[in-house]
Amino acid sequence: MRGDSRQLLLTLLPGVGVITVFLVLPSIYLVGMAFLSTGPYGLPTGPVSLQAFRELAGFGFLGWSPGNLYTLLRSIGQTLLATILVILIAYPAAYYITTRPVPWRPVLLLAVVVPSWTNQVIRSVGWMNIFAPGTPVSDLAAALGLIAPEMGLFPSRFAVIVGLVYNFLPFMILPLYAAFERLDTAQVEAARDLYATPWAVFRHAVLPQTLPGLMAGTVLVAIPAFGMYVVTELLGGGRSLMVGNFVARQFTQAGNWPLGAAGALIMIVVTLIGLKVLRDLGRRLGGDREVVL
Amino acid sequence: MRSSLLRRHLAALILSLAAAPAVAQFEGETLYLFNWSQYMDPSIIEAFEAEHEVEVVENYFNSNGEMFAKLQAGGVSQYDVIVPSNYFVPRLIDSGLVQPLDHDKLSNLDNLLDKFIDPAFDPGNRYSAAYQWGTTGLVYDKAALGEVPATWGVLFDPALNPDQPFAVAEDSQVALGAACAYQGADYDCTSRDALEAAAREVLAAKQRDNFAGFIQGTPVLQQLVRGSVAAGMTYNGDYLFYKSEDPEGFADIEYVIPEEGAEIWVDNMMIPAEAPNPALAHAFIDFILDAEVGAQLSNWNYYSSPNEAALPMLEPILQEPPITPTDEEMAVLRFIPSLKGDDLQFVQQLWREVESR
């Protein structure tokens, strides 16, 4: 017995070590920094203060402003929209792949995954070229009266959403595909035999079975999308600033490290709240089963 | 042309031969250079490596803020030479991130033009020696906008540009400076009222339908060629560099110093406080300050040389606008002020407001 527990300890050690060095210690550092004052050039300095949080809440030299609140709400809004679109595209796509003959499935899955082997920056620059003014897509949008003829689809909020959806699609398709693979078709057939409407078949036979995949995909998509930096930076044209960009700015261009740390802290808190909401949602949809975490 | 080239090479050869006995001092050592990208002629690096039998490792940054953050996060002991812009020099000195230069090791320091010796941002050149200088002005596409006057109104006045996409600089002080100048204050305005009014000007520009984003000086040139913006802010040297690479694409793209005033800047070589090899760093700075090398550098990256001894060797295209501004232009060019404390935070809060809406 004692030998067993020693072995357990030994096997746990590397994992615990990695988590301590790369997660726990930096987080403590970050939290500490958020509660320091800002030095003459934006670096953290003593004494301990709530200055960064006051600034984050919008209080500044010119009184209160909702600017940072806009950034937070915009981040949440863009994340929600992108995640919903990803789900709407990924559900049929994953289903379609499962219904193909067995030899075809790995090929199709590979086709979904391969683009994500390329760097995010390069793929975003690709969208810049596709959406620039004078390209067929932009000309079509202009002909339909959606945009002014001189302006392209890039830069815009539309381009940001496309970039987000495109970036995170594989992370939703893969878990959903795994869920569809294990789908018990007998339940679906039974529902049909009992004259269930297509919606009822989906709601009561398909959704509960694929829910774990859907929830896993949502976590994999929504959390990184909420912290997204590259896509908004490159495709947004300065109109789609998200929390991730805000935090990055405070450590580089703007130079206000405590404010950046406070922003990162809020980001973590909002992410945890999001996970909680998702968990409750999963429980309600899944009939009191734990489907998230 | 050819004979002068030959003479230059001969001179370089003689120089390197003459310098040969002194070299063994650094043999096998490594110099870590932290510089802007596209800013150093690779053959200068090779010449330095050959002369001292050392290796040079180059790392790049895209903004002063990024460079400052990297130094603060441990870079202070990783790089031997950094190249910050004028308004970041006092920040680096005050933060204790750089070390004083040993003028005894910089025999070529006297080559600098008078205006770059003893600059206001570093009295007595205690910490810095000029690398290259240039201007940040207005760049626009004549084919899209037609003939427009040399004014920041091309960006800020909807009447001058009602529908073509335009970009504003990404750096807060550069963008606010242009707005200050447009409103009749100087480019280097520091009063809070003027800055607040400037921020409102930029915000108004941002809220127009044809605003295409805050884009840095180098990428904006690529977007101008591609046609995704028709006006923006860029650096004179990058403009000329890309124009000479692609004369056709740049046929209609113009660079001007707006009559209201614009930015003049100088990038400077400095040595981080805990540089691994300060002796080699001094040798490198002195090498760049050499007249021949200084001329070669400007002839490669198309920026103005602060090196008086190098001026006669510059290519003719560098001795006229936009690289050498006219006297009238020089009169309205201003250095960006170095800010600290509340003044710096004030500008940054204003800029956060502009960015977040």
Interface residues (C-beta under 8 A of the other chain):
Chain A: T38 P40 Y41 G42 L43 E55 G60 F61 L62 S65 G67 N68 Y70 T71 M128 N129 A132 P133 G134 A148 E150 M151 G152 F154 P155 G236 G237 G238 R239 L241 F246 R249 F251 T252 Q253 A254 G255 N256
Chain B: S63 G65 E66 F68 A69 Q72 R91 D94 S95 A144 D163 Q164 P165 E170 D171 S172 R192 E196 K206 D209 N210 F211 A212 G213 F214 R226 G227 S228 A230 K340 G341 D342 L344 Q345 F346 Q348 Q349 L350 W351 R352 E353 E355 S356 R357
